[in-house]
């Protein structure tokens, strides 16, 4: 439809909240916005590429991936001396200066602000470089390991 007025007056409401545009007016139709069941209550603190340090053991590393809860079997979990809660994010970490990768609970990791590169033979399989935010993920498919 064409408006013949060359200077139309925009509809302006000083009480308009732009957030209402995202979710609609919950009172208007009796509905309310609900978070879907698959959406986590808490997001992980560390994303792939983040440099971290283990609180207890002091090693540095880089996060490769995470799980929203511990996916290790009971035998592995009970062999872990600290027994962190299973119901928290757990991270797959490449450990600096070694060939080791660990599986660490969020409560045991802190951000590593040193910015130093991680020396690990699998770095190039997951990342293309490092900047002030951490390692940048590459476009390569992740290596698969046969059990």
C-alpha positions, 0 to 999 in steps of 0.5 A: 500500500502506498502512502500519499503523505510525503512526510508521514508522522511515525507512530511513536509511543514513549511508553513502548518497550522494544523488548515487547516486540521480541516476545509479544505482550504476554497479557494480551493473549494470556500467554507467557514466554517460557524457556524451552526444556532443552535450553540450559539453566546456566551457560558454561563459563568457558567456550572452546578456545578459552585458556584456562588454569586448573585451580588444584593442579595448576596446569594451563590448557585450552578448552576444546569442548564441553559437556553440560554435565559429567559424561564420564562413567562411574568408575572414572568419576569415582577414581577422581580424587576431588569428586566435583559435582557431576551436574555442572559443565565439564571441559575437555582441555588440552594440557600445555607442555604435554600430550595429555587431554583432561576432563575437568569440572567447571568449579576446578577451572579459572580463566588463564589471563597470561595469554601464552600459547599452548604447546600441545600436538593436537592444537592444529587439529582444533584451532587455526591461531590465537588472539587476545580472546584465546584460540580461534576454531578452525574449519577442519573436522575433529579427529576421531579416535577408535576405542 
